[in-house]
Every structure is written in C-alpha cells, then in structure tokens.
Amino acid sequence: MCRNIKPLYNFAPPATDEEIRAASLQFIRKITGFNKPAKINEAAFEHAVNQVAQISKNLLASLVTAAAPRDREVEALKAKARAKLRFG
C-alpha cells in the first residue's frame, strides 16, 4: 500500500489538500491493516486520517529548500519510464 504514497514536497504546483488526504489515508490503511475499517472503528479511523493530513499539510508548509520546484508532469514521465524498465 505505501508504494502508492508519492512525494508531495517541492512541486509546482504545490500538493493539493486532496493529494495530502489521499497519502494520509494510505498511511493509516498501512499501519492499521484495514482497507476499510469496521463500523465500530470508522470514527477513530477517520479522525486519524484527518490528523495525519493536517500534520502533513503543516509539515509541507514549514519545509524550506533552495532547490527549484519539480514539475509534476516531468516526474510522472520519469516514474512511467522506471516502471516500464522494471515491469517491461
């Protein structure tokens, strides 16, 4: 599952709230082992996703770099090329 979490820092345009939430959801799914929690655990699961998303958003906003922002399209093409080499 965590293989699906992509770096979100230093991109132009910056990561959206939806991207941050999706990464947070994947992280919580990984550490709990739940793809979808039982009804009794839904509230705790959602609360954890929301907290991780907020913390992640704060972290991304506070990081500093001298590097130029990476282009999302260029990085996506590089990832596709790596996948093609890996999986054929």
Secondary structure, DSSP 8 states (H G I E B T S, - for coil): -GGG----SSEES---HHHHHHHHHHHHHHHH--SS--GGGHHHHHHHHHHHHHHHHHHHHH---SS--EEHHHHHHHHHHHHHHHH-
